[in-house]
Amino acid sequence: MTATATSARSDLSGLGRSETALRTFLHGLPGVDQVGAEQRAAQLGTRSIKTTAKAQAIDLAIRMVDLTTLEGADTPGKVRALAAKALRPDPADPSCPHVGAVCVYPAMVPHVAEVLAGSGVHLASVATAFPSGQAPLEVKLADTRAAVAAGADEIDMVINRGAFLSGRFKEVYDEIVATKEACGDAHLKVILETGELATYDNVRRASWLAMLAGGDFIKTSTGKVPVAATLPVTLVMLEAVRDFRDATGRQVGVKPAGGIKTTKDAIKYLVMVNETVGADWLDPDWFRFGASSLLNDLLMQRTKLTTGVYSGPDYFTLD
Amino acid sequence: MSERVAVRKTYKLFIGGKFPRSESGRSYLVQSANVSLASRKDARDAVVAARAAVKGWAGATAYNRGQILYRVAEMLEGRREQFVALGVPADEVDAAIDRWVWYAGWSDKLPQVYGGANPVAGPYFNLSAPEPTGVVAVVAPEQPALLGLVSVIAPAIVTGNTVVVAASPAQPLAAVTLAEVLATSDLPGGVVNILTGKITETAPALAGHMDVNAIDLTGVTDPSLATELEVKAAENLKRVLRPAPADHDWSADPGITRMTALLETKTVWHPKGT
């Protein structure tokens, strides 16, 4: 079921030049079988992962966590504490790996950068007038440049959903291209905000649009709207990155974010990654979880596996 | 018309206000009824449900908790015949109902009896108030089936604790039927959770669980198991109630020790004016 089996690699490079070409291509993508996608996602969620496989999955999931705090009430002290936790999620157990990245607002980037310097933990910053994206392009680009200058090596941008939903694909495309340019060497994660896109077909189109425009990662949600990451949406996005690599040879990462709170959820996602796109994506460079409370549950489950007794939230930090 | 086919009942667990089957899918036979055989994971799920219920239950007013416990007695009264049909003697059902009422009355009186103002040498008010300890794991006694169960659950929850009860393996029917009473008594889901099955399977998981604050070993009859559970409970300094002696008289006045054993004392100093 390859969406673009007929597209040759050279066909895609010129798509961004005209609105018509983009629209023709995106609307030419095969429709998503909604019932099929949901059923497939539910079925993959029933796998039982136990003992050593579970221990491996938990460690991998910890390495994939983008430890996130995106609150108006964030303070330098709070983000520094979070960064310290990112380096050593379980201070009682030195064998516990560090997380993939810390994700904060641009104003908090300098405080986190001090703590993370040289540690191997990435520093992600949201930008482009997160979470709504409703700001003039110059403002969004300035936001992005400021975050990169302050030390972020990953930028989480939001797409212009207003333009996308009214069919102005070129505008969305150009904004992503411009943001990518403003990022310089930093990785660009493109937030589709799937909760606002209404259909799986739109999710598939937005995924392709983001990848065509040069996004290094596609991310489901901001976590600021009621519907965040779901398994079927992530399945559609995984299929898109798989088909995109088949078509162009470029590999793009996926980051579900928002609403993933338990180890069980995280393992369901890992199963789906393995079954949909294969082990190439089972790496923090290609798959991340945007989450805050997930980490404590992973640590509790990890403690259960190492000590044999169920742990409780009293023994882990409140973030 | 053909003769009516009786609807047979499956006795399931009681976790978070719902009646799930055991996660393990296992069951065992008691008095020719199928009863769920709880696993360690069910015990963990029950603790999660109990923990989630602590905030609301401990935060409810004592008056409100008393009303709800009294409501349990009312509901139990209506199901009297059902318990008698399960083999619980009628006078034991009556005693169990009376015990709910007795404990219900204590909800707003215990803080007065057990807390209060402390005399101090200084210009301060010094007040001690009892607070619930949190999640309590309970191993219920085998006999008497209903009165024993009520006598361990009611004193724990009346002060604002939530409980995970490992019912006696030999007496699960009365326990699950009591759960049906609790489920229809305005008691918030998760305040009482009941596991049926082997004590040797669920109790060690509860005793070792770091998110359980106290364990009541009343129904443990094997001394070596009691020791093992107490050792596990020491890991996070749980409060422990030792097993009841074999000749314990459950119909006697229970006193307030079962309630006070599961409380923490909060003492505050407050400066006096002038």
Chai-1 contact restraints between the chains, C-beta under 6 A:
chainA,res_idxA,chainB,res_idxB,connection_type,confidence,min_distance_angstrom,max_distance_angstrom,comment,restraint_id
A,V309,B,G208,contact,1.0,0.0,6.0,A-B,restraint_1
A,Y310,B,R44,contact,1.0,0.0,6.0,A-B,restraint_2
A,Y310,B,H209,contact,1.0,0.0,6.0,A-B,restraint_3
A,S311,B,M210,contact,1.0,0.0,6.0,A-B,restraint_4
A,G312,B,M210,contact,1.0,0.0,6.0,A-B,restraint_5
A,G312,B,D211,contact,1.0,0.0,6.0,A-B,restraint_6
